[in-house]
Amino acid sequence: MSDITIYELEAAINFWRTRSPSSGDELVLCKEASALSKPYALMIVQRQTVLPQEGLDESARAAWDSYVSLKNGL
């Protein structure tokens, strides 16, 4: 499995935000963007530029895999 860069993770979050914009008075993120935002925030706080795919929890991994499939037209 390959590593995910912080830029790729940000692109995935933006993809999901565009596909399913925030909703409600609280502007809640869709479940995919929310799942990916947690490892993204940790990367920022820990000053990491890459994250192994194994570092994603189940929901973030599902959001990432769906993003990659949709981006690649699979």
C-alpha positions in Angstrom: 0.0 0.0 0.0 1.2 3.5 -0.8 1.4 6.5 1.4 -1.1 9.4 1.1 0.3 12.9 1.0 -1.4 15.7 2.8 -2.1 17.3 -0.5 -3.9 14.2 -1.7 -5.9 14.0 1.5 -6.9 17.6 1.1 -8.0 17.0 -2.5 -10.1 14.1 -1.3 -11.8 16.2 1.3 -12.4 19.0 -1.2 -13.8 16.4 -3.7 -16.3 15.2 -1.1 -17.2 18.7 0.0 -18.0 19.6 -3.7 -19.9 16.4 -4.3 -21.9 16.7 -1.0 -21.8 20.3 0.3 -22.1 21.0 4.0 -25.7 21.1 5.3 -27.8 22.5 8.0 -27.4 25.5 10.2 -24.3 24.0 11.6 -22.8 23.4 8.1 -22.0 19.7 9.0 -19.6 18.0 6.6 -20.7 14.9 4.8 -19.6 11.6 6.4 -16.8 11.1 3.9 -15.2 14.5 4.3 -15.7 14.3 8.1 -13.9 10.9 8.2 -11.0 12.2 6.2 -10.8 15.5 8.1 -9.6 13.7 11.3 -6.4 12.2 9.9 -5.8 15.5 7.9 -6.0 17.5 11.2 -3.6 15.1 12.9 -1.1 15.4 10.0 -1.2 19.2 10.4 -0.7 19.1 14.1 2.0 16.5 13.9 3.6 18.3 10.9 3.5 15.2 8.8 3.4 15.3 5.0 2.6 11.6 4.4 0.4 9.0 6.0 0.4 5.3 5.3 -3.0 4.1 4.2 -2.9 1.7 7.1 -3.1 4.7 9.3 -6.7 5.4 8.3 -9.5 4.1 10.4 -12.3 2.1 8.7 -14.5 5.1 7.8 -11.6 7.2 6.5 -10.3 4.2 4.5 -13.8 3.7 2.9 -14.0 7.4 2.0 -10.5 7.3 0.6 -11.1 4.2 -1.5 -14.3 5.6 -2.8 -12.6 8.9 -3.7 -9.8 7.1 -5.6 -12.3 4.9 -7.5 -14.5 7.8 -8.5 -11.5 10.0 -9.4 -10.1 7.3 -11.6 -13.5 6.6 -13.2 -13.7 3.0 -11.9 
